[in-house]
Amino acid sequence: MFRKGQDAVQLKSKAEIAKMRAAGRIVARTLDTLRAAVRPGMTTLDLDAIAERSIRDAGAVPSFKGYHGFPGSICASVNEEVVHGIPSATRVLAEGDIIAIDCGAILDGWHGDSAITVAVGEVSDEDRTVMEVCEEAMWQGILATRAGNRLGDIGHAIETAINTRGRYGNVQEYGGHGIGTEMHMEPHVLNYGRPNRGIKLVEGMCLAIEPMVNLGTRHVLQLDDGWTVVTRDGKRSAHFEHSVAITEDGPLVLTAREENRETIARLGLPDPGF
């Protein structure tokens, strides 16, 4: 069903949320496989092939492949690439790179969507820190994804988490989104904002929470390929994302990975069933 308000937002039943968790598990396991596979000398197209095989072997379909003409099963964004990097046979990973891998899968008509940023071998302390800042901002956004809050509370939580860590660029042109029977749905979820503003969050909403944090300024631009977004100043960027359902017990992380178990317990979030 859809709730009519400031936006038309799809609400899910408990049974539908369970189906989304099933899709989310496939995304989670695929990202685990990709994290383990990342190493110097690989191409981003190599990673794309691994992802597509993992998703299809699980009985699902890659969400991204063919989406508005996108050619890959994942977005693979290296270093200064923020999001929407196209997998390529000529983009070879090198020691010290960082790569953001965004992955989506459709299972029985329901979508899962999640992203991680991975170090390629040993990376600088600066790079590792921006990855930590981005991931923590995501978790703070997730904590704000509760019935009774408003949409602006999510963006405010993300923005505050980033700003308390130092001078980082919080990308504003791109953000999170509703998710369900489509990958991108209402509402658009900004990574900045004012508390207690925007539509009211209610049980059954499912949102993708996905901050993008730059080492330099927040400013980005899109390349001529029509997809790849890069930092204007050429500095590196990190991207993390989870799909989340608002339930009576709190924010349920639909794309939770095994490595998130401790964090989910520490934050007091519902057990997603690993």
C-alpha positions as CSV (number, residue, x, y, z in Angstrom):
1,M,0.0,0.0,0.0
2,F,1.0,3.6,-0.3
3,R,0.6,6.3,2.3
4,K,-0.4,9.7,0.8
5,G,1.3,12.7,2.4
6,Q,4.0,15.1,1.3
7,D,5.2,12.2,-0.8
8,A,3.6,8.9,-1.9
9,V,5.6,6.3,0.2
10,Q,5.2,2.6,-0.1
11,L,4.5,0.8,3.2
12,K,5.3,-2.8,3.7
13,S,3.7,-5.5,5.8
14,K,5.8,-7.7,8.0
15,A,5.7,-10.5,5.4
16,E,6.9,-8.1,2.7
17,I,9.7,-6.8,5.0
18,A,10.7,-10.5,5.4
19,K,10.9,-10.8,1.6
20,M,13.1,-7.7,1.5
21,R,15.4,-9.2,4.1
22,A,15.7,-12.2,1.9
23,A,16.8,-10.0,-1.0
24,G,19.1,-8.1,1.4
25,R,20.8,-11.3,2.5
26,I,21.8,-12.0,-1.1
27,V,23.3,-8.5,-1.4
28,A,25.1,-8.9,1.9
29,R,26.6,-12.2,0.9
30,T,27.6,-10.8,-2.4
31,L,29.4,-7.9,-0.8
32,D,31.1,-10.2,1.6
33,T,32.4,-12.2,-1.4
34,L,33.5,-9.0,-3.1
35,R,35.3,-7.7,0.0
36,A,37.2,-11.0,0.2
37,A,38.1,-10.9,-3.5
38,V,39.5,-7.3,-3.7
39,R,43.2,-7.3,-4.2
40,P,45.8,-5.4,-6.3
41,G,45.8,-6.4,-9.9
42,M,42.1,-7.1,-10.2
43,T,40.0,-5.0,-12.5
44,T,36.6,-3.6,-11.5
45,L,35.1,-5.7,-14.3
46,D,36.5,-8.8,-12.6
47,L,34.5,-7.8,-9.4
48,D,31.4,-7.1,-11.5
49,A,31.6,-10.7,-12.9
50,I,31.9,-12.1,-9.4
51,A,28.9,-10.1,-8.2
52,E,26.7,-11.1,-11.1
53,R,27.5,-14.8,-10.6
54,S,26.8,-14.5,-6.8
55,I,23.5,-12.8,-7.3
56,R,22.2,-15.1,-10.0
57,D,23.4,-18.3,-8.3
58,A,21.2,-17.2,-5.4
59,G,18.2,-17.1,-7.6
60,A,18.1,-13.3,-7.8
61,V,18.7,-10.7,-10.5
62,P,21.1,-7.8,-10.3
63,S,19.2,-4.5,-9.8
64,F,21.7,-2.3,-11.5
65,K,22.3,-4.2,-14.8
66,G,20.3,-2.4,-17.5
67,Y,18.9,0.2,-15.0
68,H,18.5,3.3,-17.3
69,G,21.1,1.7,-19.4
70,F,23.8,1.1,-16.7
71,P,26.0,-1.8,-18.0
72,G,27.2,-3.3,-14.7
73,S,25.9,-5.5,-11.9
74,I,27.7,-3.3,-9.4
75,C,28.9,0.3,-9.2
76,A,32.6,0.3,-8.7
77,S,33.9,3.7,-7.7
78,V,37.7,4.0,-7.1
79,N,39.5,6.7,-5.1
80,E,38.1,10.1,-6.2
81,E,35.1,8.4,-7.8
82,V,32.2,9.0,-5.4
83,V,29.4,6.8,-6.8
84,H,28.1,5.2,-10.0
85,G,31.5,4.1,-11.3
86,I,31.2,1.8,-14.3
87,P,33.0,-1.6,-14.1
88,S,35.8,-1.6,-16.6
89,A,38.4,-4.1,-17.9
90,T,40.9,-1.2,-17.9
91,R,40.4,0.0,-14.3
92,V,43.0,-2.0,-12.5
93,L,43.1,-1.9,-8.7
94,A,46.5,-0.9,-7.1
95,E,47.9,-1.2,-3.6
96,G,46.6,1.8,-1.6
97,D,43.4,2.4,-3.6
98,I,40.0,2.5,-1.9
99,I,37.0,1.2,-3.8
100,A,33.3,1.8,-3.1
101,I,31.2,-1.1,-4.2
102,D,27.4,-0.6,-4.5
103,C,25.3,-3.7,-5.1
104,G,21.6,-4.4,-5.6
105,A,19.6,-7.5,-6.1
106,I,15.9,-8.3,-6.9
107,L,14.4,-11.4,-5.4
108,D,10.7,-12.2,-6.0
109,G,10.1,-8.6,-7.0
110,W,11.7,-7.0,-3.9
111,H,14.9,-5.0,-3.9
112,G,18.0,-5.0,-1.6
113,D,20.6,-2.3,-1.9
114,S,23.8,-1.8,0.0
115,A,27.3,-0.4,-0.4
116,I,30.7,-0.7,1.3
117,T,34.1,0.9,0.8
118,V,37.0,-1.4,0.8
119,A,40.8,-0.8,1.2
120,V,43.0,-2.4,-1.5
121,G,45.9,-3.7,0.5
122,E,47.4,-1.1,2.9
123,V,45.9,2.3,2.7
124,S,46.8,5.6,4.4
125,D,45.5,6.6,7.8
126,E,43.7,9.5,6.1
127,D,41.8,7.1,3.8
128,R,41.0,4.7,6.5
129,T,39.6,7.5,8.7
130,V,37.3,8.8,6.0
131,M,36.0,5.3,5.5
132,E,35.3,5.1,9.3
133,V,33.6,8.5,9.3
134,C,31.3,7.6,6.5
135,E,30.4,4.2,8.0
136,E,29.7,5.7,11.4
137,A,27.6,8.5,9.8
138,M,25.5,5.7,8.1
139,W,24.9,4.0,11.4
140,Q,23.8,7.3,13.0
141,G,21.4,7.9,10.2
142,I,20.0,4.4,10.7
143,L,19.5,5.0,14.4
144,A,17.3,8.0,13.4
145,T,15.2,5.9,11.1
146,R,12.4,5.3,13.6
147,A,8.7,5.7,13.7
148,G,7.7,9.1,15.0
149,N,10.8,10.8,13.8
150,R,10.8,12.9,10.7
151,L,12.8,12.6,7.5
152,G,15.0,15.6,8.4
153,D,16.1,13.8,11.5
154,I,18.0,11.2,9.4
155,G,19.9,13.8,7.4
156,H,20.6,15.8,10.6
157,A,22.0,12.7,12.3
158,I,24.3,12.0,9.3
159,E,25.5,15.5,9.0
160,T,26.2,15.9,12.7
161,A,28.1,12.6,12.8
162,I,30.3,13.8,9.9
163,N,30.9,17.3,11.3
164,T,31.9,16.1,14.7
165,R,34.8,14.2,13.1
166,G,36.4,17.2,11.4
167,R,36.4,19.0,8.1
168,Y,35.0,16.5,5.6
169,G,32.9,17.0,2.5
170,N,29.4,15.7,2.9
171,V,28.0,15.2,-0.6
172,Q,24.6,16.9,-1.1
173,E,23.8,16.2,-4.7
174,Y,23.1,12.5,-4.1
175,G,21.5,10.7,-1.1
176,G,19.4,7.8,0.0
177,H,15.9,6.8,-1.1
178,G,12.9,4.7,-0.5
179,I,13.1,1.1,-1.6
180,G,10.8,-1.8,-2.1
181,T,9.2,-3.1,-5.3
182,E,11.5,-0.6,-7.1
183,M,15.1,0.3,-6.3
184,H,14.5,4.0,-6.1
185,M,11.3,5.2,-4.6
186,E,10.0,8.1,-2.6
187,P,11.2,9.7,-0.4
188,H,14.6,11.1,-1.3
189,V,16.7,10.9,1.8
190,L,19.1,13.8,2.2
191,N,22.4,13.4,4.1
192,Y,22.0,16.8,5.7
193,G,19.0,18.6,7.2
194,R,17.2,20.1,10.1
195,P,15.6,18.0,12.8
196,N,11.8,17.6,13.1
197,R,11.3,18.6,9.5
198,G,9.9,16.6,6.5
199,I,7.5,13.8,6.4
200,K,6.8,11.7,9.5
201,L,8.4,8.3,9.6
202,V,6.0,5.4,10.1
203,E,6.2,1.6,10.5
204,G,6.5,-0.2,7.1
205,M,8.7,2.4,5.4
206,C,11.9,1.0,3.9
207,L,14.7,3.4,3.2
208,A,18.2,3.2,1.9
209,I,20.6,5.2,4.1
210,E,23.8,6.1,2.2
211,P,26.2,8.9,3.1
212,M,29.1,9.9,0.8
213,V,32.0,11.6,2.5
214,N,34.9,13.3,0.8
215,L,38.4,14.0,2.1
216,G,38.1,17.5,0.5
217,T,35.1,19.6,-0.2
218,R,31.6,18.3,-0.8
219,H,31.5,19.4,-4.4
220,V,31.2,16.7,-7.2
221,L,30.7,16.5,-10.9
222,Q,29.5,13.8,-13.3
223,L,31.9,12.6,-16.0
224,D,31.1,12.5,-19.7
225,D,30.1,8.8,-19.5
226,G,26.9,10.0,-18.0
227,W,27.3,8.0,-14.8
228,T,30.5,8.3,-12.8
229,V,30.5,11.0,-10.2
230,V,33.9,12.3,-9.0
231,T,35.1,14.9,-6.5
232,R,35.8,18.2,-8.0
233,D,39.1,18.6,-6.2
234,G,40.3,15.1,-7.0
235,K,40.4,14.0,-3.4
236,R,39.2,10.6,-2.3
237,S,35.7,9.7,-1.2
238,A,33.9,6.9,0.8
239,H,30.4,5.5,0.4
240,F,28.4,3.2,2.7
241,E,24.8,2.1,2.5
242,H,22.2,-0.2,4.1
243,S,18.6,-0.7,3.3
244,V,16.5,-0.4,6.5
245,A,12.9,-1.1,7.5
246,I,11.0,0.9,10.1
247,T,9.4,-1.7,12.5
248,E,7.8,-1.5,15.9
249,D,11.0,-2.8,17.4
250,G,13.2,-0.1,15.7
251,P,15.2,0.1,12.5
252,L,15.7,-3.3,11.0
253,V,18.9,-3.5,8.8
254,L,17.7,-5.5,5.8
255,T,21.1,-5.8,4.2
256,A,23.0,-6.6,7.4
257,R,26.2,-8.6,6.9
258,E,27.8,-10.9,9.4
259,E,30.5,-8.4,10.2
260,N,27.7,-6.0,11.3
261,R,26.5,-8.3,14.1
262,E,28.5,-6.6,16.9
263,T,27.6,-3.1,15.8
264,I,23.9,-3.9,15.5
265,A,23.9,-5.4,19.1
266,R,25.9,-2.4,20.4
267,L,23.5,0.1,19.0
268,G,20.5,-1.9,20.3
269,L,19.0,-2.4,16.8
270,P,16.6,-5.4,16.1
271,D,18.4,-8.7,15.3
272,P,18.0,-9.1,11.5
273,G,18.7,-12.8,11.7
274,F,22.0,-13.6,10.2
